Amino acid sequence: MTTAQDTGDFIVTIADVRKSGHCASGAREFFESNDLDFRDFLKNGVKASVLLATGDARAVQVVNRTRERRYG
């Protein structure tokens, strides 16, 4: 299995969240509950490592699905 270290610490965007089956309002709640800047995320994305560091199962799912789409 490929890890974030294997592919670099890539950026996850709101489009990636949506493609992973999650909605923007759920993402907003996630960012607020983890003290992360949602507006900055919308503008610039966020490093996969930041999402993984939360330990949230949905965040891990988004990172894994995004990695699979991009890197196979």
N, C-alpha and C positions, 0 to 999 in steps of 0.2 A: 504494500500500500504506500502511496506517495504521501509525504508529509509536507507541511508548510516549509520546513527547512529545505526539502528537496526542490521546491518550486520557487523559493524566495518568499518573503513576507508580502504577499500580494494584497492589493486593495480590493475590498468588497464594497459594492455600491448598492443603492436602493433598488436598482434594476436586478441585481443578483438576489436580493431578498425576495423580490416579487417572483423571479424565475424559480425560486426554491419553494414557492407555495405559501409565502407569508405576505401579510398586508402591511401597508405603511403605518397604519394606526397601531398595530401590534409592535412594529419596529420602534415607533415613538415611545411606547410604554416600556419596552425593553431598555432603550437608551436612558430614559428617565430613571428607571429603577436601578440602573447600574452607574449612575452619575456620569454618563457620557453625553457629549454635545450632539444632539440630534440634528440641529441646523448645519453644523459643520459636516456631519456625516452626509447629509443631502447634497451639500456643495462639493465635498472632496472625497467622500468615501471614508473607510476606516481600514486599518491594517487587520489582516486575518488574525494575527497574534493577539490583538486587543480583544477581539470577539472570543477567541479561544480561552483567554485568561479569565473570562467571567465564569467559565464552567457551566454555562447555561446550555442545556441540550439543544434548544432551537438554534442558538448561535453556532454550535458545533455542526449542526445539520446544514446550515447555510454555508459555512466555510467548506465543508466536505463536498456539497453539491456544486458549489462554485469551482472548487479545485477540479472536480471531475469534468465539468463542462469545459474548462479552459485547458487543462493539461492531460485529460484522458485517464 
